[in-house]
Amino acid sequence: MATQTPDSEVAAPATRDPERTRSEILAVATHEFADKGYAGARVDEIAAKTRTTKRMIYYYFGGKEQLYLAVLEQAYGGIRALEQQVDVEHLDPVDAIRHLAALTFDHHESHPDFIRLVSIENIHRARHIARSEILSGLADPALETLTRILERGRAAGCFRADVDPIDVHMLISAFCVFRTANRYTFNAIFKRDMLEPARREHYRTMLGDVVLEYLTATP
């Protein structure tokens, strides 16, 4: 009787659900990379926590770096997809800005692994993201939506005319990322948990107030 060789594992995708297997690997890998960083995460450990093998992971992704990049692409794709789906054209410019700010606030709060991955990739100076063909231009639709809101606000006379949409995006992201990324150090120094449920609505409203104060301030 012929013995089973390791190569039989490579052929296994034909009998599996490829999309489900790939999604399962990405879900586990996301947590591992977010928790341990690129250098600390191990493909062996990722395989052990999924219903697959290290060889299968290499079959789907090619290697550790490609898997990490796929995790980053999925993480960024999540927030970009939400931004593209949002419908704010029926709202007045002020309410539309608050809505977009709240969307980012809610997403970042509920996806702490995304914030950790962003922090880790900044440690690597965006070396991996720079190689992605998917992430290039992924934010364009969201910036176009924000640009249209700002233009409507200017036309209505409620927003200043010298605002760059990327600056507004940065302002919103800075607040939301800081709140999650610096949660533990901030609490250790100031004895305040920025993710405490009792303060959630205060910070959510505060973000909209800060952005609108900038948009309506006299240049």
C-alpha positions in Angstrom: 0.0 0.0 0.0 1.4 3.4 -0.9 2.2 5.7 2.0 0.7 9.1 2.2 3.2 11.9 1.5 3.1 15.5 2.7 2.4 16.5 -0.8 -1.1 15.2 -0.3 -1.8 18.1 1.9 -1.1 20.5 -0.9 -3.8 18.9 -3.0 -6.4 19.2 -0.2 -7.8 22.5 -1.4 -9.6 20.7 -4.2 -11.7 18.9 -1.5 -12.2 21.9 0.8 -14.1 25.1 0.6 -11.2 27.4 -0.4 -13.0 30.6 0.6 -13.9 29.3 4.0 -10.5 28.0 4.6 -8.8 31.2 3.5 -11.2 33.3 5.7 -10.5 31.1 8.7 -6.8 31.5 8.2 -7.1 35.3 7.8 -9.2 35.6 11.0 -6.7 33.7 13.1 -3.7 35.4 11.5 -5.2 38.8 12.1 -5.3 38.2 15.8 -1.9 36.6 15.9 -0.2 39.5 14.0 -2.1 42.1 16.0 -1.2 40.4 19.3 2.4 39.5 18.6 3.5 41.7 15.7 5.0 40.6 12.4 8.2 39.3 13.9 6.6 37.6 16.9 3.7 35.8 15.0 4.5 32.2 13.9 2.9 30.5 11.0 3.1 27.2 12.9 0.9 28.7 15.7 -1.6 30.1 13.2 -1.9 26.7 11.6 -2.4 25.0 15.0 -5.3 27.4 15.7 -7.0 26.6 12.4 -8.3 23.5 10.8 -5.4 23.4 8.4 -1.6 23.0 8.2 1.4 25.2 7.7 1.8 23.8 4.2 -1.8 24.7 3.4 -1.2 28.3 4.6 1.7 28.5 2.2 -0.5 27.1 -0.5 -3.1 29.8 -0.1 -0.8 32.8 0.6 2.8 31.9 -0.4 4.5 32.7 2.8 4.4 34.6 6.1 5.0 38.0 4.5 2.2 37.5 1.9 -0.1 36.3 4.7 0.6 39.4 6.7 0.0 41.6 3.7 -3.3 39.8 3.1 -4.3 40.5 6.7 -3.5 44.2 6.3 -5.4 44.4 3.0 -8.5 42.8 4.7 -8.2 45.1 7.7 -8.0 48.3 5.7 -10.6 47.0 3.2 -13.1 46.6 6.1 -13.2 50.3 7.0 -13.0 51.4 3.4 -16.0 49.2 2.5 -18.0 50.8 5.3 -17.1 54.3 4.1 -18.1 53.5 0.5 -21.5 52.1 1.6 -22.4 55.1 3.8 -25.2 57.3 2.3 -24.9 60.9 3.5 -26.0 62.8 0.4 -29.4 63.3 1.9 -28.0 64.9 5.1 -27.1 68.5 5.5 -23.3 69.0 5.6 -23.0 69.3 9.4 -25.0 66.1 10.1 -23.1 64.4 7.3 -19.7 65.2 8.9 -21.0 64.0 12.3 -22.2 60.8 10.7 -18.8 60.1 9.0 -17.0 60.8 12.2 -19.3 58.5 14.2 -18.8 55.7 11.6 -15.0 55.8 12.1 -15.4 56.1 15.9 -17.6 53.0 16.0 -15.4 50.9 13.6 -12.2 51.6 15.4 -13.7 50.9 18.8 -15.1 47.6 17.6 -11.9 46.6 15.7 -9.0 47.0 18.1 -6.9 44.5 16.1 -7.1 46.9 13.2 -5.6 49.7 15.3 -2.8 47.3 16.5 -2.0 46.3 13.0 -1.8 49.9 11.9 0.6 50.6 14.8 2.7 47.6 13.9 2.9 48.5 10.2 4.1 52.0 11.2 6.9 50.4 13.2 7.9 48.8 9.9 7.5 52.2 8.2 4.7 50.8 5.9 7.2 48.5 4.2 4.5 45.9 3.6 1.6 48.1 2.7 3.8 49.9 0.1 3.9 46.6 -1.8 0.1 46.2 -2.0 -1.6 46.7 -5.3 -5.0 46.5 -3.5 -4.5 49.3 -1.0 -3.4 51.9 -3.5 -6.3 54.1 -4.2 -8.6 52.2 -1.9 -9.4 55.3 0.1 -10.3 57.4 -2.9 -14.1 56.8 -2.8 -14.2 57.8 0.9 -12.2 61.0 0.2 -14.5 61.8 -2.7 -17.5 61.5 -0.4 -15.8 63.7 2.1 -14.9 66.2 -0.6 -18.5 66.5 -1.7 -19.7 67.1 1.8 -17.1 69.9 2.3 -18.1 71.4 -1.1 -21.8 71.4 0.0 -20.8 73.0 3.3 -18.9 75.7 1.6 -21.8 76.4 -0.8 -24.2 76.7 2.1 -21.8 79.1 3.8 -21.3 76.9 6.9 -17.8 75.5 6.2 -14.6 77.5 5.7 -13.1 77.4 2.2 -9.5 76.5 2.9 -10.1 72.9 4.2 -8.3 69.9 2.8 -10.4 66.7 2.9 -7.3 64.7 3.8 -6.7 66.9 6.8 -10.3 66.3 7.9 -9.8 62.5 7.5 -6.6 62.8 9.5 -8.3 64.7 12.3 -11.0 62.1 12.6 -8.6 59.2 12.4 -6.2 60.7 15.0 -8.9 60.9 17.6 -10.2 57.4 17.0 -6.8 55.7 16.7 -5.4 57.5 19.8 -8.4 56.5 21.9 -7.9 52.8 21.2 -4.1 52.5 20.6 -3.2 54.5 23.8 -5.9 53.2 26.0 -3.7 51.4 28.5 -0.8 53.9 28.8 -3.4 56.8 29.1 -5.2 54.9 31.8 -1.9 54.2 33.7 -0.9 57.9 33.6 -4.3 59.6 34.0 -6.4 56.9 35.6 -9.0 57.2 32.9 -10.1 54.4 30.6 -10.9 56.1 27.3 -13.0 53.0 26.3 -15.1 53.1 29.5 -18.7 52.6 28.3 -20.0 55.4 30.5 -17.8 57.9 28.6 -18.5 56.5 25.1 -21.2 58.9 24.0 -19.3 61.8 25.5 -16.3 61.0 23.3 -18.4 60.2 20.3 -20.1 63.6 20.5 -16.8 65.3 21.3 -15.2 64.0 18.1 -18.0 65.6 16.0 -17.7 68.8 17.9 -14.0 69.0 17.4 -14.2 68.4 13.6 -17.0 70.9 13.1 -15.2 73.5 15.2 -12.3 73.2 12.8 -14.5 73.3 9.8 -16.4 76.4 10.9 -13.5 78.4 12.5 -12.5 81.6 11.0 -9.2 81.1 9.0 
